[in-house]
């Protein structure tokens, strides 16, 4: 099962009112925190990213069909890997694609 199939299954099973799946057509998007959107097209490229690539919070939210606070709670509880800080001294955090794939495959 591809990682995108896991995403589609997670989105379809989500009962959270903030998670709304856009119709599957070109330009469709998934709402994330603070009115940012992650396009379904960009998520479809997740399977093509190398394991050494990094993704930001919005992609993690879309992959696991949850809000930003839920992502951080899952990181704190050890259910999701901790992000790496891309630039020391900043608040920019990103997750390794390999770590996220390992979590998705174990589900």
Backbone torsions as a table, in degrees:
resi	resn	phi	psi	omega
1	UNK	NA	129.1	-178.4
2	UNK	-73.9	162.9	178.7
3	UNK	-63.2	-33.2	178.6
4	UNK	-67.6	-34.0	176.4
5	UNK	-64.8	-39.3	175.3
6	UNK	-60.8	-42.0	179.8
7	UNK	-62.5	-48.4	-179.5
8	UNK	-60.9	-40.5	178.5
9	UNK	-65.5	-42.3	-180.0
10	UNK	-64.5	-43.0	179.5
11	UNK	-66.4	-38.5	-179.2
12	UNK	-67.8	-31.8	-177.9
13	UNK	-91.3	-1.7	-177.5
14	UNK	-76.4	131.1	177.6
15	UNK	-107.3	3.9	-179.3
16	UNK	-69.5	130.1	-176.7
17	UNK	-64.8	-22.4	-179.1
18	UNK	-79.7	-14.9	-179.4
19	UNK	-95.3	110.6	178.6
20	UNK	-124.2	127.6	-178.1
21	UNK	-91.1	126.2	177.2
22	UNK	-75.8	156.0	177.7
23	UNK	-57.6	144.9	-176.5
24	UNK	-78.4	74.3	175.1
25	UNK	-134.9	168.0	-176.5
26	UNK	-56.9	130.4	179.2
27	UNK	90.5	1.8	178.3
28	UNK	-65.4	151.6	-178.2
29	UNK	-142.9	162.6	178.6
30	UNK	-115.4	126.5	179.7
31	UNK	-69.5	143.4	176.5
32	UNK	-129.6	-173.5	-177.4
33	UNK	-60.8	151.2	176.3
34	UNK	55.8	35.8	174.8
35	UNK	60.9	24.8	172.9
36	UNK	-88.0	152.6	-179.6
37	UNK	-124.8	142.2	173.4
38	UNK	-109.3	120.8	-177.8
39	UNK	-73.7	145.1	177.7
40	UNK	-62.6	-29.3	178.1
41	UNK	-64.2	-42.1	179.7
42	UNK	-68.4	-33.3	176.8
43	UNK	-70.2	-30.1	179.7
44	UNK	-67.1	-19.2	178.2
45	UNK	-86.3	-4.0	-178.6
46	UNK	-57.7	-40.1	179.7
47	UNK	-65.5	-23.8	-177.6
48	UNK	-90.4	-10.4	-179.4
49	UNK	-70.0	144.3	175.1
50	UNK	-70.9	157.1	-179.0
51	UNK	-60.9	-25.4	-178.5
52	UNK	-83.0	-4.4	-179.7
53	UNK	-71.9	162.9	178.2
54	UNK	-125.0	147.3	176.2
55	UNK	-127.6	154.2	-176.9
56	UNK	-90.4	179.2	-174.2
57	UNK	-55.6	-42.4	-177.8
58	UNK	-59.2	-37.8	179.0
59	UNK	-69.4	-41.6	178.4
60	UNK	-62.6	-41.3	177.8
61	UNK	-59.9	-43.9	-179.3
62	UNK	-69.9	-39.5	-179.7
63	UNK	-62.7	-38.4	-176.2
64	UNK	-105.1	6.5	175.9
65	UNK	50.9	54.4	179.8
66	UNK	-145.6	170.6	-179.4
67	UNK	-83.7	170.4	178.3
68	UNK	-61.4	-46.2	177.8
69	UNK	-60.0	-35.1	178.7
70	UNK	-67.6	-38.6	176.2
71	UNK	-58.8	-47.8	-177.9
72	UNK	-66.5	-36.0	175.7
73	UNK	-63.8	-41.1	179.3
74	UNK	-67.5	-34.2	175.6
75	UNK	-65.1	-46.4	-178.6
76	UNK	-62.9	-36.9	-179.7
77	UNK	-79.3	-10.0	179.5
78	UNK	87.9	9.7	178.9
79	UNK	-81.9	-23.6	174.9
80	UNK	-123.9	149.8	178.6
81	UNK	-68.3	152.5	176.8
82	UNK	-73.1	144.6	178.2
83	UNK	-75.7	163.1	172.9
84	UNK	-99.7	148.6	177.7
85	UNK	-89.3	115.4	-175.2
86	UNK	-68.0	-39.7	178.6
87	UNK	-123.7	112.1	-179.4
88	UNK	-54.5	137.7	179.4
89	UNK	87.2	0.6	177.1
90	UNK	-115.1	173.5	179.0
91	UNK	-98.1	11.2	-179.3
92	UNK	-77.0	120.7	179.8
93	UNK	-122.4	146.1	178.3
94	UNK	-145.6	149.6	-179.4
95	UNK	-103.8	142.0	175.5
96	UNK	-71.1	133.0	-179.9
97	UNK	-59.5	-39.7	-179.5
98	UNK	-60.1	-40.6	179.4
99	UNK	-65.3	-42.0	179.5
100	UNK	-67.4	-39.3	177.5
101	UNK	-62.2	-39.1	179.4
102	UNK	-63.1	-39.9	178.0
103	UNK	-66.8	-45.1	-179.4
104	UNK	-62.7	-37.3	-179.5
105	UNK	-71.9	-26.7	-179.3
106	UNK	-81.2	-11.9	-178.9
107	UNK	-79.6	NA	NA
